[in-house]
Amino acid sequence: MKLVCDERRCNNVRIRITNNRRKAELATDMYLPPLDLDLALSPNPPKRLERLANVLAYWNKQLDALKMEIYQQGGRFMDVAEIKERVANKLFGRQIEKECRFVSLYRDFAASRRRKATQGCYSVALHTLMRYEPKVEYMLIQEIDYSLLRRYLNWLYSQDYSLGTISNYIFCIHAVIREAIRNEIIDRDPFIHLPRIVRRTKTRKRSLPADAIRAIFALTPSSARARVALDVSANIARIASADFIAVSAWQP
């Protein structure tokens, strides 16, 4: 059993199982370019891949234990499909749920929203975050910390997004974080110290009082063009009033 990168499937990290000259592969929820996978599996992985390296080390440790277990049970001729099922249960049925990619959790949460419009909002918010920080695609949810969120918020302000748009983008990320906390995947909320986004007070819609409208129509036009404009406005007002009276008087 070994970890490999399938470049034909968007660099999906897969577990390749070989037994008795037969092969099978188990897909994971991790996506890494071949070079990054090699670096993460190396004895001294770079700091940017430290979290993923810990997950991969955990997988390898469990795979080694499972290989020994199968060997002791005389599983030399065990079908690879059965081995694949045992690998899936051992790796993804327990502790590994505590280490999840942010993008996977985000997309699953977005897909669970009922309205298509809401799903679309989550999709746009994720694409905007990935445009700012492409490495988010490979980050664990534990790596979405205050520092990243603060830098992202400052970047959103610098891009002249409206406060409403910024608020919606941040809300989408926070909703996924809260869901992860509820499911005990993480235990701390990185949004605690993030400054709140205060939207501007909406302008109250105001209309002219009836007396002011009558005064406007009572004005003496200063030119022929103004007289025509006033006549057109008056005719439109009379037609609209007549239609309203007719509709009000009509009974089905």
N, C-alpha and C positions, 0 to 999 in steps of 0.2 A: 504494500500500500504506500502511495506517495502522493504528494501535492503537486499538481501541475497547473499550468495556465493554458486555457483554451482560447487562442486568439481568434478562432472562427466564431466564438460566441461572446464577443465584446470583452475579452480578457477575463472571463469567469474562472475563478479558482475552483478546481475540481479535485476530487479524491479518486485517483486511479487505482483500481483493485485488480490484481492478477492472481489467478489460482488455477493450477492444473491446465495451463496454456489457454485459459479463457480470461477475457477482460470485461470490466464494467467500470463506469464512471459515475460518481455521485456529485451533483452540482451543489455548490454552496451559495451563500448570499454575499460573497466577497468578490470584488472585481479589482484586479491588479495587473498592470503591464508586466511582461515577463521579467524585465530588469528589476522592478520593484519587488516582485515575488522572491527573486534570488537574494536581493539585499535583505528582505525581511527574514529570510530563512538562514542568513549568515550568522556567525557567532557574535558579531558586533553590528547589529542593524542601526541605521541612522535614526536620529531622534524623531524625525517626522513619521517614521514607520514603527515607532516603538510599541504603540498600542496593538497594531496589527501583528507585529512580531510575537507579542505575548499570546494572542489568539492562536496563531499558527503553531507556536510551541506547545500550547495546550492540546491542539489537535494531534500533533505528532506523538505526544506523550500518550494520549488515549489510544491512538492507532497501534503503537508499539505494545501496549498492554493487551489490546484486543487480539493482535497477532499471536502473542504468547498464549492467550486463553484458547484461541482456536487450535493452535498447534497441540496444546496439552489435551484437548478433547478429540484429537485424531481427525481434525478437519481438513486433512490434505486434499480429500476429494469432495469437499463441500462445494455446492454450487455457488458461483459468484453472486447470483441474485440474492441468495440467503445471506452471504457475507455483507453485501451492500446494505441489506435491511438492518443487519446488526450494527453496522457502522453508523447508519443514520440514527438509530435509536440511542446509541452510546454517545454520539457527539452532539446531536441537536435536540435531545430529549431532556437535558438537564442543565448543567452550569452554563453551557454556551449561550443560553438565552439571555444571560446577564451581559453578554458582549455583543452588541448589535450595531450594524451600520445605520447611521442616521438616515441616509437616503432611503433605505429599505423600509424603515419604520415610518418615515414621512409619507412615502408613496402608499403604503398600506393604510395609513390613517386617512389620507386624502381620498382613497378609493372607497372608504367606508362612509363618506358623506353622502347623504341622500340626493341632494340637488346637483345636477350637472354644473350649474353655474358656480356653486361652491367648490366643486372639484377643480374647475378651471382656475379659480382664484388661487387655490393651493399650488397648482401647477406653475402659474406665472410667478408666484412668490419664490418657489424653489429654483426656477430658472434664473431669477434675478440674483439669488444668493450664490448660485454656482457661477454666474457671470462675474461676481466679485471675487469669489474664492473657489476656483475649479477643483481644488483638493477636497472639497466637501464631499464629493462623490465617493471618496475612499475613507472618509473619517468615521470613527465610531461615535455614537451619540454622546459618550462621555467626553469627547473632545470638543463638543459645542459648548464652550465656556464663556465666561463674562468677557474676557479679552477679545475673543473673536466677535462676539455680538456687539461690543462697543465700537470696534473698528468698522464693522458692517453698518451700524447705525450712522456713524459719522460719514461714511461713504454715501449712504442714501441721501443724507442732507446735501452733500456736495453735488449730487446729480440733479438737483432741483426737482425732486419728486414732491408732490403735494403732501401735506401732513396726513391727510386721509389715506393716501396710498402707502406711505411709510408705516402708518399704524397697522394697516391690513397685513403688510408683509411680515412685520414683527409678530403680529397676533398669530399668524399661521404657524410660525416656528414655535412660539410659546405653547400653542395648543398641543403640538406633538411632544414637547418636553413634559408638559403636565400629564399626558397620557403615559409616557414612559415612567414617570414617578408613580402614577397609580398602579402600574404593572410591576413596580419594584425593580425595574431595569436600572434606574439610577435613583439616587437618594437625595440629590441636591438640585435646587432650581437656580440656574445661572442668571435668571432674570431678576433675582431679588434686588440687586444693587444697580440694575440698569435704569437710567432716568426715564420717567414716564413721558410719553408723547402727548402733549396737550394740544388738542385741536383748537383752531380759532373758533370763536363763537359765531354761529350762523347768523347772517344778516336777516332781520325780520322783514318779511315781504310786506310792503305797504302799497296802498292804492289811493288815488286821489278821491277826496270826498265829492259827493254829488254836486254841491254848490260850486266847487272849483271847476268841475267839468262844464256846468252850465255857463259859468263866467267865460270860459274859453270859447264856447260856441257863440256867446254874445258879443265877442270882440269884433270890431270893424276890420275887415281884411285890408292890409296895407298895399296890396297889389292884386293884379288879375290872377296871378298864379296862386296866391294865398287864398283868393276867393274860391277858386276851383277846388283847392284842397279841402277847404272848409265845407263846401257843398257836398263833396264826395264823402267826407267823414260823417256828415249829418245824415245823408241817405243811407249809409251803412248802418248807422245807429238805429234809424227808423225801421229798416228791414229786419234787423236782428230783434228789435222789440216786437214787431208784428209777428215774426215766426214764434217767438216765445209765448205770446198771447194765444196764438192758434194751437200750439202744442198743449198748452195748459187747459184750453177749453175742450180739447178732443177727448172723448171717452170711448174706450173699446167696447 
